[in-house]
Amino acid sequence: MPPEVITVFRSRLRPEVEEEYATLAAKMTALAQGMPGFVDSKTFTHTDGERVTVVTFKDIASHTAWKEHPAHQQAQKNGRERLYSEYSIQVGISSHSHSFKLDE
């Protein structure tokens, strides 16, 4: 498998924005899924409130297109201004990939 671009987005929400965040997150997920080069995305929420989203794109060009999409940039701005109490982002290029799936 060729190297992919993987983004790990960790965040915590302000308590009063759960509903607004859920609406925006659904829109951004649908937008990302429609972008050329999108591979997959998963979001997990820990019991302590931290959310972790892992998004994978097939290459740097498709990741950059997502990063620079105007609706995504507006969502990032809204997140900083109104939704998140904290967040961090790590982006990397995979150096190795292997998978296994038991066929039943």
N, C-alpha and C positions, 0 to 999 in steps of 0.2 A: 504494500500500500504506500502511496506517495506521502510525503510529510504534509500534515494538516496544521492549521492554526487553531489553537485552543485558548479560549478565554475563560478564566475563572473569576466570577463577579460575586463578591461577598458583601452583604449589606444588612443593615438593621433599619427598620422603619420607625418613623415617629408614630406614637400610639394612635393618634387621631386620624390616620390616613389609610387605614386598611382597605376601605372600599374604593377610594380613588386609585390606590396602587393596583388593586386587582383588575380594575378596568384598563388601566394603562398597560399593565404587564400582559394582559391578553392581546391587546392591540400590537404591542411590540413583538410578542411571540409569533403572531400571525404574519407580521411584516417580515421578520427574520426568516421564517420558513419559506416565504415566497422569493427570497433573494437568491440570485444565481450563486452556486457554490456552497449553499447552506448544507451541512451534513446532519447535525442534530443539536438538540438543546434539552437539558434537564435542569429542573429546579428542585431543591430540597430545603426544608425549613427545620432547623434544630429546635428542641424543646426550649432552649434559652432565647429563641427569637431570631437567631442569625439565619439569614437566607443565603444559599449558595446556588448560583446558576453556572452551569458549564455549557458553553456554546462552542461548537466546532464548525469551521469553514474549511473548504478543500484547499485553499491557498491564500496567500497574502492579498492578492488583488480582490478576491471576494470578501475577505475580512475587512479590508479598507473601505470597500463600497458600503458595507454595513455600518462601519464606524462613522462614515461621512454622510450617510443618508439623512436628509433634512428632518424627517419625522423622528428618527432616532436621536439626532442631536437635540431636538426640542425636548424629547423625553428625558434626556440626560440633564438638561437645564432644569426641568421641572423637578427631577429627583434631587438635585443639589439644593434647590431653593425651597422645596416644600415637603418632600417625601422621606428622605433618608436622614437618620440621625448619624449614620456613618456608612462608609463603603470603602472597598479596596478592589482593585482590578489587577490581575496578572494575565499577561498574554505571552504565549510561547509557541514555538514551532516544534512539532513532535519529531523526535530523532529516530524513533522506532515504533512500530505498531504490530500488534499480534492479537488475534482473537480466536475464540473457540466457542462453538455452540453445539450442544448435544442435540442431535436430531432424534426425536422420539416418534 
